[in-house]
Amino acid sequence: MQDNPNSLDPFAPDARYSDPDFSSCFQAICYKTLGLRVADSNNVLGYGSGLYSFFNNYDQGCLLTAACQENMVAVDNSSGVYLYSLSTKASTNMVDIDGVAVVPQAPNGNTFCDTVVLFEEP
């Protein structure tokens, strides 16, 4: 259950595999694995994705603020990325592009999850 250890412990990012280095992280909930990472890609389609985060070190208290994880989907150096019906749970930012949060969860509340009908990075 994420946070213990975080995504950088015990293995350091390996540039040979384009591992994310989490260099833009400044709080503990950022150093978690991503639900989806699209890197150096073109023409990617996703349909009906459900990506959830329920714990911080086996504790569900983060669900009260819907902030168990900072980022859920990362799109890096990519184009033609279309996600249809993206639903996330307890992630502060649903999508970030090249390290910049572009789809916050707060305005996208939809009963159990936060949902966007269409995300596109043309």
BELLIN-V863480 format. One record per run of one state. SS is the DSSP state (2 for helix, 1 for strand, 0 for the rest). FROM is the first residue (numbers start at 1). TO is the last residue. If there is no record, write none. Layout:
ss:from:to
SS:FROM:TO
SS:FROM:TO
This chain:
ss:from:to
0:1:14
2:15:17
0:18:27
2:28:30
0:31:35
1:36:39
0:40:41
1:42:47
0:48:49
1:50:52
0:53:55
1:56:56
0:57:58
1:59:59
0:60:60
2:61:64
0:65:68
1:69:76
0:77:78
1:79:89
0:90:90
1:91:97
0:98:99
1:100:104
0:105:105
2:106:108
1:109:110
0:111:112
1:113:121
0:122:122
